[in-house]
Amino acid sequence: MTAVATSISRFYDSSIGKKILIALTGIVLVGFVIGHMIGNLLIFAGRDAINEYGHFLHTVGHGMGVWVARVVIFGSIILHVILTVQITKKNRASREQRYGVTHKDASSAASRTMILSGLTLLAFFIYHILHFTARAFNDYDTYKTMLHGEQVHDVYKMVIAGFSWAPASIFYIIAMVLLCTHLSHGVASMFQTLGLSNSKTRPLFQAIAGGFAAIILIGNCSIPIAIWLCGYGR
């Protein structure tokens, strides 16, 4: 094994290395969450606005851009979950070895919650991809419309149809609550891992994380609520 490979392996195996990778993949996922919410909120700007957004995503980089983004996002989710599980198990084993018993303190409870919400969100992400991206088990591929003289996929109609189905909206809202619980704890921890937070600034970063999570929750949940409960677009 080369010196570089050895250094990378040692970094990955160390607790600090895993925490840094969790923070970095977290940054990627936070960026995705923000961009995804902003793009989805274009549904309220009308059919052309969100259809232009969808068409751009699928044509940028001659169609390769969206696939690169999907690989990066899905890879980040998988790595994020694996590392979180590994470091939680490592920390738990260390406490048991040190004290001879398992201490179910606040930090371990938070870690268990993060793992459960993370795995649930992974399941939701897979479902969401199948529902709206792969368009499995539905006829969304047939939804077409004209945009600036060109036939494009009718994202507006697809989103309206998707969230008009109660189970999809309910599952989405539950997933968003879990996501924002995850974000509230995870974003605050991310600042601490990257050395930006200390005992004095921690309350500020916790407030920022909580406020950010609330904005994401309200923004994302407003879409299924408007369509499913208020009949927007129907």
TAWO-V928363 format. One record per backbone hydrogen bond with DSSP energy under -1.0 kcal/mol. NH is the residue of the N-H (numbers start at 1). CO is the residue of the C=O. Records with the same first field share a line. If there is no record, write none. Layout:
# TAWO-V928363
NH=CO ; CO
This chain:
# TAWO-V928363
6=2
7=3
8=4
9=5
10=6
11=7
12=8
13=9
14=10
18=14
19=15
20=16
21=17
22=18
23=19
24=20
25=21
26=22
27=23
28=24
29=25
30=26
31=27
32=28
33=29
34=30
35=31
36=32
37=33
38=34
39=35
40=36
41=37
42=39
43=40
44=41
45=42
50=46
51=47
52=48
53=49
54=50
55=51
56=52
57=53
58=54
60=56
62=59
64=61
65=60
68=64
69=65
70=66
71=67
72=68
73=69
74=70
75=71
76=72
77=73
78=74
79=75
80=76
81=77
82=78
83=79
84=80
85=81
86=82
87=83
88=84
89=85
90=86
91=87
92=88
93=89
94=90
95=91
96=92
97=93
98=94
99=95
100=96
105=103
109=105
110=106
111=107
112=108
113=109
114=110
115=111
116=112
117=113
118=114
119=115
120=116
121=117
122=118
123=119
124=120
125=121
126=122
127=123
128=124
129=125
130=126
131=127
132=128
133=129
134=129
136=130
142=139
143=140
145=152
147=150
150=147
152=145
154=143
155=153
158=154
159=155
160=156
161=157
162=158
163=159
169=165
170=166
171=167
172=168
173=169
174=170
175=171
176=172
177=173
178=174
179=175
180=176
181=177
182=178
183=179
184=180
185=181
186=182
187=183
189=185
190=186
191=187
192=188
193=189
194=190
195=192
196=191
202=198
205=201
206=202
207=203
208=204
209=205
210=206
211=207
212=208
213=209
214=210
215=211
216=212
217=213
218=214
219=215
220=216
221=217
222=218
223=220
225=221
226=222
227=223
228=224
229=225
230=225
232=226
234=231
